[in-house]
């Protein structure tokens, strides 16, 4: 229908031209930003998914930095332990030298002076080794947690032991124990310091030929543990400082408190000297350990003991270093895995968020052509009312 008041053809052309212009502007926006989703209106669900992925990708970056920092911390601690190993190697050499009886007392005293300086240096390393303000070898880093994931509680935990001379130790012997019970007639008083009844202890010990020899020891009422220790030492030939004599433990009123406990705290040279006491066989109990801080090279016996202490301490440090090495390898694998996850997640986010330039360029070209055609059609449509005027004339 040909009308003058309402040019419906022009209105249709104008509406289509506006839609085409909007489509072309949208294509230009996407091409200029490189993003398919520039606002929630473009793809509400896609925007939410993309943002969640972006958070995870950013978190993986932080997790990889954390893992690398953990490796650096472990390397710092392991490097300090390497120095401890070198120091204790030198201490062991000195102990071997001191154990030789070609040395005089003055020679051993000079070696002990160097030992003292090396002990001090081990303690200094333990007290001062730190990573970004966190001390590593003083025992305070026994439980360290590292966030190596992009979500809560994705952590790796490991600890570093105390590397001071008061904590590094080695086994110097075994404690052999035999217990004489109250039923056999010798009991301790309530304080556990002296016996409250007369009795006899039958002690079996090895002589120099290794044959068992039985010795009866009379225990008198009110004799102290120190008195009993002296009697056992005389009977067995075991030095008093090698004996461990006490009550049997427990609390007041407990029957075991009235037991006489006789054991050994010795090295391999004498740890089997005590066979039994009161018919109770001596059994091997806990290990006797001494610390690196206890090392004293002033005697040949002390030097022999020092060798054992240092062997145990070196094994202790090596075990800790092995743990740190294993953790470093684990963290390397963690970083590789995190990198792989981040790569794939970034690709997935790109498929959602980034614009396909080939497709969007084609769409923009189409819109440009429609804009040209629409503009031409609109110009033609605006001329239609003139035909109505011509009919009138």
BELDAMO-V106048 format. One line per field, one symbol per residue. ss: DSSP state (a for helix, b for strand, c for the rest). A space follows every 10 residues. Layout:
ss=???
This chain:
ss=cccccccaaa aaaaaaaaaa aaaaaaaaaa aaacbccccc cccaaaaaaa aaaaaaaaaa aaaaaaaaaa aaaaaaaaaa aaaaaaaaaa aaaaaaaacc ccccaaaaaa aaaaaaaaaa aaaaaaaacb bccbbccccc cccbbbbccc ccccbbbbcc ccccccccbb bbbbbbbbbb caaacccbcc cccbbcccbb bbbbbbcccc cbbbbbbbbc cccbaaaaaa aaaaaaccca aabbbbbccc ccccaaaacb bbbbcbcccc cccbbbbccb bcbbbbbbbb baaaccccca aaaaaaaaaa aaaaaaaaaa aaaaaaaaaa aaaaaaaaaa aaaaaaaaaa aaabccaaaa aaaaaaaaaa aaaaaaaaaa aacaaaaaaa aac
